[in-house]
């Protein structure tokens, strides 16, 4: 039998010639890495809660390929942006935080950038407003937004945010630093109504949206009295370091733990799974 005769009797689509290679798994390890949205979470000391949540499997990464990069405290303000890259003189530290991947961060390699832990001065703004009036409903939306814009623009990292929003082609999100723990005393004598913080968050979203930044508010389940983070989410917080094993002192009321970090990551994932909203 010639090859032509064999081909005619047994064409390539003949099931008798098929070789079983097992079921197709579209979400095998390599496929999932390829299909997942690549996300860089850039932050300050508050990054530790999120990184620890991922390290201890407190957040499923099937849809997101998450990378961390950042610096604690005032060192965060040393980060600059230019030519599509975030840079800092503290290359060794950010290399550790990124698990040995990035001394500088090429933002164009990512589908989304999340700025986490930025101090938007919202609590101070709310405190000043409540000293002058019994409820935010006494203020117009225009006044609230102008005041918030003024507070936000005073943040040291604001120029970094503006540079990224102007040049980065992917999605840019901001997740602010958490409210202080209920063990703190900042708002001790000032009651806050349940609808005041959500109203401020709506206005923050409007202010940031005007420059192309999507706002991810603090998860509502972590908030109590409309002004604090629940105590359970601050116990056992750790410092931002390579090993993530150095705990904050008991009187640290501004840093949160991995349970809090897990909820923030879920909120970020929910926002990224939805269409861009700015």
HUCOR-V263462 format. One record per pair of residues at least 24 apart in sequence whose ideal C-beta (glycine too) atoms are under 10 Angstrom apart, sorted by sequence separation. I is the first residue (numbers start at 1). J is the second residue. If there is no record, write none. Layout:
i: [I;I]
j: [J;J]
This chain:
i: [39;46;47;48;70;80;81;84;85;152;229;232;233;235;237;36;39;40;41;42;43;45;47;69;72;79;83;84;125;126;176;198;228;229;232;233;234;36;37;38;39;40;41;42;43;44;45;46;68;69;71;79;81;122;125;194;197;229;230;233;234;35;36;37;38;39;40;41;42;43;44;45;70;86;121;124;125;229;232;233;33;35;36;37;38;39;40;41;42;43;44;45;69;70;120;176;197;198;232;233;32;36;37;38;39;40;41;42;43;44;47;68;69;121;122;194;197;230;233;32;35;36;40;44;45;46;67;68;69;121;122;174;196;197;230;233;32;34;44;45;67;68;120;121;174;194;195;196;229;33;44;67;69;119;120;121;176;193;194;32;43;44;68;69;119;121;192;193;42;67;68;69;118;120;121;174;191;192;193;222;27;44;67;69;70;119;120;173;191;192;69;119;172;191;192;42;118;119;190;222;67;69;118;119;120;187;218;222;118;172;174;175;176;179;187;188;221;117;118;172;173;174;175;176;178;187;188;76;171;172;173;174;175;176;177;178;182;186;187;219;222;67;76;115;118;171;172;173;174;175;176;182;186;218;221;222;67;76;118;165;171;173;174;175;179;181;182;184;219;220;42;55;69;168;175;178;179;184;219;65;70;72;115;165;166;178;179;182;183;184;218;219;222;40;51;65;66;68;70;115;165;166;179;182;183;218;219;221;51;64;70;161;164;165;179;180;181;182;219;220;51;64;66;68;164;165;179;180;181;182;183;216;219;48;115;162;164;179;180;181;182;218;47;64;161;162;178;179;181;182;184;217;113;161;162;178;179;181;182;183;216;219;42;113;148;152;161;181;182;183;216;123;126;147;151;158;181;216;43;120;122;123;149;153;180;181;214;216;217;42;113;121;122;123;144;148;149;152;178;216;112;118;120;121;123;135;136;137;144;147;148;151;152;178;181;215;216;107;113;114;115;116;117;118;119;120;122;123;130;134;135;136;145;146;149;150;214;40;110;111;112;113;114;115;116;117;118;119;135;137;141;144;145;148;149;214;108;111;112;113;114;115;116;117;118;127;131;134;136;137;144;145;148;149;107;108;110;111;112;113;114;115;116;117;127;130;135;136;139;143;144;147;148;214;107;108;109;110;112;113;114;115;116;117;126;130;135;136;141;142;145;146;149;40;107;108;124;130;137;141;144;145;214;215;42;107;123;127;130;136;144;214;215;50;123;126;135;136;212;214;40;42;107;127;141;145;213;40;50;126;130;212;40;49;50;129;136;183;184;186;211;42;49;183;184;185;209;210;40;41;47;48;123;183;184;209;40;46;47;126;181;183;184;208;38;39;40;41;42;43;44;46;126;129;181;182;38;39;40;41;42;43;44;45;46;180;181;205;206;37;38;39;40;41;42;43;44;46;126;180;181;205;37;38;39;40;41;42;43;44;86;123;126;179;180;181;36;37;39;40;41;42;43;44;122;125;178;179;180;181;41;42;178;180;86;123;177;178;179;77;79;81;86;122;177;178;77;80;81;122;125;177;76;77;80;81;120;76;79;81;82;122;74;77;81;122;178;77;80;81;84;76;83;84;120;81;82;84;81;178;81;120;120;175;175;175;175;173;120;122;173;122;175;130;115;173;173;113;114;116;126;127;171;115;126;171;112;114;173;123;172;123;171;173;170;171;172;171;44;165;42;42;42;117;50;46;49;40;46;39;46;38;39;41;43;45;46;37;44;37;39;41;43;119;117;117;117;100;97;99;96;97;96;97;116;96;93;95;96;97;117;93;116;93;116;92;114;114;116;114;112;114;114;112;112;111;76;112;75;73;72;73;72;71;72;70;68;72;49;52;49;52;52;49;51;49;52;56;48;49;51;55;48;46;48;49;45;48;52;45;47;48;51;52;45;46;45;49;44;45;48;43;47;48;59;66;48;58;58;64;56;59;60;66;45;55;56;58;59;66;53;54;58;59;61;64;52;53;56;57;58;59;60;64;49;50;52;53;55;56;59;60;63;48;49;51;52;53;54;58;59;62;46;48;49;50;52;53;54;58;61;64;45;46;48;49;52;53;59;60;63;64;45;46;48;49;50;51;52;53;59;63;49;50;53;54;49;50;53;48;49;50;53;46;47;49;50;51;46;49;50;49;46;50;41;41;39;41;39;39;37;39;37;37]
j: [63;70;71;72;94;104;105;108;109;176;253;256;257;259;261;61;64;65;66;67;68;70;72;94;97;104;108;109;150;151;201;223;253;254;257;258;259;62;63;64;65;66;67;68;69;70;71;72;94;95;97;105;107;148;151;220;223;255;256;259;260;62;63;64;65;66;67;68;69;70;71;72;97;113;148;151;152;256;259;260;61;63;64;65;66;67;68;69;70;71;72;73;97;98;148;204;225;226;260;261;61;65;66;67;68;69;70;71;72;73;76;97;98;150;151;223;226;259;262;62;65;66;70;74;75;76;97;98;99;151;152;204;226;227;260;263;63;65;75;76;98;99;151;152;205;225;226;227;260;65;76;99;101;151;152;153;208;225;226;65;76;77;101;102;152;154;225;226;76;101;102;103;152;154;155;208;225;226;227;256;62;79;102;104;105;154;155;208;226;227;105;155;208;227;228;79;155;156;227;259;105;107;156;157;158;225;256;260;157;211;213;214;215;218;226;227;260;157;158;212;213;214;215;216;218;227;228;117;212;213;214;215;216;217;218;219;223;227;228;260;263;109;118;157;160;213;214;215;216;217;218;224;228;260;263;264;110;119;161;208;214;216;217;218;222;224;225;227;262;263;86;99;113;212;219;222;223;228;263;110;115;117;160;210;211;223;224;227;228;229;263;264;267;86;97;111;112;114;116;161;211;212;225;228;229;264;265;267;98;111;117;208;211;212;226;227;228;229;266;267;99;112;114;116;212;213;227;228;229;230;231;264;267;97;164;211;213;228;229;230;231;267;97;114;211;212;228;229;231;232;234;267;164;212;213;229;230;232;233;234;267;270;94;165;200;204;213;233;234;235;268;176;179;200;204;211;234;269;97;174;176;177;203;207;234;235;268;270;271;97;168;176;177;178;199;203;204;207;233;271;168;174;176;177;179;191;192;193;200;203;204;207;208;234;237;271;272;164;170;171;172;173;174;175;176;177;179;180;187;191;192;193;202;203;206;207;271;98;168;169;170;171;172;173;174;175;176;177;193;195;199;202;203;206;207;272;167;170;171;172;173;174;175;176;177;186;190;193;195;196;203;204;207;208;167;168;170;171;172;173;174;175;176;177;187;190;195;196;199;203;204;207;208;274;168;169;170;171;173;174;175;176;177;178;187;191;196;197;202;203;206;207;210;102;169;170;186;192;199;203;206;207;276;277;105;170;186;190;193;199;207;277;278;114;187;190;199;200;276;278;105;107;172;192;206;210;278;106;116;192;196;278;107;116;117;196;203;250;251;253;278;110;117;251;252;253;277;278;109;110;116;117;192;252;253;278;110;116;117;196;251;253;254;278;109;110;111;112;113;114;115;117;197;200;252;253;110;111;112;113;114;115;116;117;118;252;253;277;278;110;111;112;113;114;115;116;117;119;199;253;254;278;111;112;113;114;115;116;117;118;160;197;200;253;254;255;111;112;114;115;116;117;118;119;197;200;253;254;255;256;117;118;254;256;163;200;254;255;256;155;157;159;164;200;255;256;156;159;160;201;204;256;156;157;160;161;200;157;160;162;163;203;156;159;163;204;260;160;163;164;167;160;167;168;204;166;167;169;167;264;168;207;208;264;265;267;268;267;215;217;268;218;271;227;213;271;272;213;214;216;226;227;271;216;227;272;214;216;276;227;276;228;276;278;276;277;278;278;157;278;157;160;164;240;175;175;178;170;176;170;177;170;171;173;175;177;178;170;177;171;173;175;177;254;254;255;256;242;240;242;240;241;241;242;261;242;240;242;243;244;264;241;264;242;265;242;264;265;268;268;268;271;272;271;272;272;240;276;240;239;239;240;240;240;241;240;240;255;233;236;234;237;238;236;238;237;240;244;237;238;240;244;238;237;239;240;237;240;244;238;240;241;244;245;239;240;240;244;240;241;244;240;244;246;258;265;248;258;259;265;258;261;262;268;248;258;259;261;262;269;257;258;262;263;265;268;257;258;261;262;263;264;265;269;255;256;258;259;261;262;265;266;269;255;256;258;259;260;261;265;266;269;254;256;257;258;260;261;262;266;269;272;254;255;257;258;261;262;268;269;272;273;255;256;258;259;260;261;262;263;269;273;260;261;264;265;261;262;265;261;262;263;266;260;261;263;264;265;261;264;265;265;264;268;264;265;265;268;268;269;269;272;272;273]
